[in-house]
């Protein structure tokens, strides 16, 4: 019945030598966190390395990191405008997502069959899906500033407007390409599909 913080505290209190590896790991993580506070670039470097170890491509990682920066700028702007609660963040984010992709984050998770609560939706997006999350959130930030939106109701309207900017671009691309941007593919499947493409490329030099 303990949460993560309580479990870590329990580990620290265990006198057994068998707990020492966990205690050393906690000390290492704590030290790394202090380093990141002193030098935020270290956090970015470590995040990139974690994604590489999981099998993500460098191109995907760069988009993901840029998306994190855009998201941070948006949440900072919301804080300045009286949006404080996590539930309010979720409401506004859902408005952007629905206007951008036609789905709320929960619906998007279902679309990708992400049942585990620890599965981060954006970590299971394709390159193109990540690309379209950014203009929706960046547009929302810009509109909030120019209209001086305050509180959740006003920012909710701004979120819809910002998401619509990205949604219109998505629809235009889908119309011209004949393909949907939103896909059921998740990261558990992406490495395999990428491997098949790379294998095909090794056999066919005409592939880009």
C-alpha positions in Angstrom: 0.0 0.0 0.0 3.1 2.3 0.0 3.8 4.8 -2.7 7.2 5.2 -4.4 8.6 7.7 -1.9 7.5 5.5 1.1 9.1 2.4 -0.5 12.4 4.2 -1.1 12.4 5.4 2.6 11.8 1.8 3.7 14.8 0.7 1.6 17.0 3.3 3.3 16.0 2.0 6.7 16.7 -1.7 6.1 19.8 -2.7 8.1 20.6 -5.8 6.0 23.7 -5.8 3.8 21.4 -7.1 0.9 19.9 -3.6 0.8 23.3 -1.9 0.2 23.1 -2.1 -3.6 19.8 -0.2 -3.5 21.1 2.3 -1.1 24.1 3.0 -3.3 21.8 3.4 -6.3 19.7 5.9 -4.3 22.8 7.8 -3.4 23.9 7.9 -7.0 20.6 9.1 -8.3 20.5 11.8 -5.6 24.0 12.9 -6.5 23.0 13.1 -10.2 20.0 15.1 -9.3 22.1 17.6 -7.4 24.4 17.8 -10.5 21.4 18.5 -12.7 20.3 21.4 -10.4 23.7 22.9 -10.8 23.9 22.2 -14.5 20.5 21.7 -16.2 22.2 20.6 -19.4 23.2 17.3 -17.7 19.5 16.4 -17.3 18.9 16.9 -21.0 22.0 14.7 -21.8 20.9 12.0 -19.4 17.4 12.0 -20.9 18.8 11.6 -24.4 20.9 8.7 -23.3 18.0 6.9 -21.6 16.0 7.2 -24.8 18.9 5.8 -26.8 19.2 2.8 -24.5 15.5 2.1 -25.0 16.1 2.0 -28.8 14.8 5.3 -30.0 16.5 7.0 -33.0 18.5 10.2 -32.6 16.1 12.0 -34.9 13.1 10.9 -32.8 14.9 11.9 -29.6 15.6 15.5 -30.9 11.9 15.9 -31.7 10.9 14.5 -28.3 13.4 16.9 -26.5 12.1 19.9 -28.5 8.6 18.9 -27.6 9.5 18.8 -23.9 10.9 22.3 -24.1 7.7 23.6 -25.9 5.5 21.9 -23.3 7.5 23.4 -20.4 7.1 26.9 -21.9 3.4 26.3 -22.1 3.0 25.1 -18.5 5.1 28.1 -17.3 2.7 30.4 -19.2 -0.3 28.7 -17.7 1.1 29.2 -14.2 1.5 32.9 -14.8 -2.1 33.0 -15.9 -3.6 31.4 -12.8 -3.7 27.8 -13.8 -2.2 25.9 -10.9 -3.9 22.6 -10.4 -2.8 19.4 -12.2 -6.4 18.6 -13.0 -6.7 22.0 -14.8 -3.5 21.2 -16.8 -5.1 17.9 -17.8 -8.3 19.7 -18.9 -6.4 22.3 -21.0 -4.1 19.6 -22.5 -7.1 17.6 -23.5 -8.6 20.6 -25.3 -5.3 21.0 -27.3 -5.1 17.3 -28.1 -8.7 17.0 -29.2 -8.4 20.1 -31.5 -5.1 18.8 -32.9 -5.7 15.1 -33.3 -9.5 14.7 -32.8 -8.8 12.7 -29.6 -8.2 13.5 -25.9 -5.0 12.0 -24.4 -7.1 9.2 -22.8 -8.7 8.4 -26.2 -5.3 8.6 -27.8 -3.9 6.1 -25.3 -6.8 3.8 -26.1 -6.1 4.2 -29.8 -2.5 3.0 -29.3 -3.6 0.3 -26.8 -1.5 1.7 -24.0 -3.1 0.0 -20.9 -0.2 0.4 -18.4 -0.5 3.6 -16.4 3.2 4.2 -16.6 3.2 4.3 -20.4 3.8 7.9 -21.5 1.7 8.7 -24.5 4.3 10.9 -26.2 7.0 8.2 -25.8 4.8 6.1 -28.0 4.2 8.6 -30.7 5.8 8.5 -34.2 8.0 11.3 -35.4 5.1 12.9 -37.3 2.8 12.7 -34.3 5.4 14.4 -32.2 5.8 17.1 -34.8 2.1 18.0 -34.6 2.0 18.2 -30.8 4.4 21.1 -30.9 2.5 23.7 -33.0 -0.6 23.1 -31.0 1.1 23.8 -27.7 3.3 26.6 -29.1 0.3 28.3 -30.7 -1.6 28.0 -27.4 1.3 29.7 -25.6 1.4 32.6 -28.1 -2.3 33.2 -28.2 -2.4 33.2 -24.4 0.2 35.9 -24.3 -1.3 38.1 -27.0 -4.9 37.8 -25.6 -3.7 38.0 -21.9 -6.0 35.0 -21.1 -6.5 34.6 -17.3 -7.8 31.6 -15.4 -9.0 28.2 -16.6 -12.1 29.2 -18.6 -10.3 31.8 -20.8 -7.3 29.5 -21.3 -9.6 26.7 -22.2 -10.8 28.7 -25.2 -7.2 29.6 -26.0 -6.2 25.9 -25.9 -9.0 25.0 -28.4 -7.8 27.8 -30.7 -4.1 26.8 -30.4 -4.9 23.1 -31.0 -7.0 24.1 -34.0 -4.0 25.7 -35.7 -2.2 22.4 -35.5 -5.4 20.4 -36.3 -5.9 22.4 -39.6 -2.3 21.7 -40.6 -2.7 18.0 -39.8 -5.9 17.8 -41.9 -4.3 19.5 -44.8 -1.3 17.1 -44.7 -3.7 14.1 -44.5 -5.7 15.4 -47.4 -2.6 15.8 -49.6 -0.8 12.7 -48.5 -3.8 10.4 -48.3 -2.5 9.0 -45.0 -3.6 9.5 -41.4 -1.1 11.2 -39.0 -2.5 9.5 -35.9 -1.6 5.9 -35.9 -2.2 2.9 -33.7 1.5 2.1 -33.8 3.2 2.4 -30.4 6.9 2.3 -29.4 6.6 -1.4 -28.7 6.0 -1.9 -32.4 8.0 1.0 -33.8 11.5 -0.6 -33.4 10.4 -3.7 -35.2 8.8 -1.8 -38.1 11.9 0.4 -38.3 14.1 -2.8 -38.4 12.1 -4.2 -41.3 12.5 -0.9 -43.2 16.2 -0.9 -42.6 16.5 -4.6 -43.7 14.6 -3.8 -46.8 16.9 -0.8 -47.5 19.9 -3.1 -47.3 18.4 -5.2 -50.1 17.1 -2.4 -52.2 19.4 0.6 -52.8 16.5 2.5 -54.4 14.9 3.0 -51.0 15.6 6.5 -49.5 
